[in-house]
């Protein structure tokens, strides 16, 4: 009984995944894309900072900018 139920849900999951991929491929599902500008800056000798910046719009049309960064110090710590 458990094996048949598990097999049924496995097939259901597979069919659902295939359906989603087909709808995305046909452009019928709106999947927002994301891209970020990556910047590499040298703050001081041998100290680098890497920044990823992305602009986003909220439901009111306001634009926000997100910034993620990683600083790598001369001793290798980040």
C-alpha positions as CSV (number, residue, x, y, z in Angstrom):
1,X,0.0,0.0,0.0
2,X,2.7,2.5,1.0
3,X,4.7,1.6,-2.1
4,X,1.8,2.3,-4.4
5,X,1.1,5.6,-2.7
6,X,4.7,6.7,-2.9
7,X,4.8,5.7,-6.6
8,X,1.6,7.7,-7.3
9,X,3.0,10.8,-5.6
10,X,6.3,10.4,-7.4
11,X,4.6,10.4,-10.8
12,X,2.4,13.3,-9.7
13,X,5.5,15.3,-8.8
14,X,7.2,14.4,-12.1
15,X,4.2,15.5,-14.1
16,X,3.9,18.7,-12.2
17,X,7.5,19.6,-12.7
18,X,7.3,18.9,-16.4
19,X,4.2,21.0,-16.7
20,X,5.9,23.9,-14.9
21,X,9.0,23.7,-17.2
22,X,6.8,23.6,-20.3
23,X,4.7,26.6,-19.1
24,X,7.9,28.6,-18.4
25,X,9.4,27.6,-21.7
26,X,6.3,28.7,-23.6
27,X,6.3,32.0,-21.7
28,X,3.0,31.4,-20.1
29,X,4.3,31.7,-16.5
30,X,5.8,35.1,-15.6
31,X,9.1,34.3,-13.9
32,X,11.0,37.5,-12.9
33,X,14.7,37.4,-13.9
34,X,17.4,38.7,-11.7
35,X,20.8,40.1,-12.6
36,X,23.2,42.1,-10.6
37,X,26.2,44.3,-11.4
38,X,29.4,42.9,-9.8
39,X,32.1,45.4,-8.8
40,X,35.6,44.7,-7.6
41,X,37.3,47.6,-5.7
42,X,40.7,47.8,-4.1
43,X,40.2,49.7,-0.8
44,X,43.8,49.6,0.2
45,X,46.9,47.6,-1.0
46,X,45.9,44.0,-1.1
47,X,42.4,44.6,0.5
48,X,39.6,44.0,-2.0
49,X,35.9,44.5,-1.7
50,X,33.4,42.8,-4.0
51,X,30.0,44.3,-4.4
52,X,26.8,42.9,-6.1
53,X,24.2,45.6,-6.8
54,X,20.7,45.1,-8.0
55,X,17.8,47.5,-8.5
56,X,14.3,46.2,-7.5
57,X,10.8,47.7,-7.8
58,X,8.2,47.2,-5.1
59,X,4.4,46.9,-5.6
60,X,4.0,50.7,-5.6
61,X,6.6,51.2,-8.4
62,X,9.3,52.6,-6.1
63,X,12.8,51.6,-6.9
64,X,15.2,50.1,-4.3
65,X,18.8,49.1,-4.6
66,X,20.2,46.1,-2.8
67,X,23.9,45.8,-2.2
68,X,25.7,42.7,-1.0
69,X,29.4,42.9,-0.3
70,X,32.4,40.8,0.8
71,X,35.6,42.4,2.0
72,X,38.8,40.4,1.7
73,X,41.7,41.7,3.9
74,X,45.4,41.3,3.2
75,X,45.6,38.4,5.7
76,X,43.0,36.5,3.7
77,X,40.1,37.0,6.3
78,X,36.8,38.1,4.9
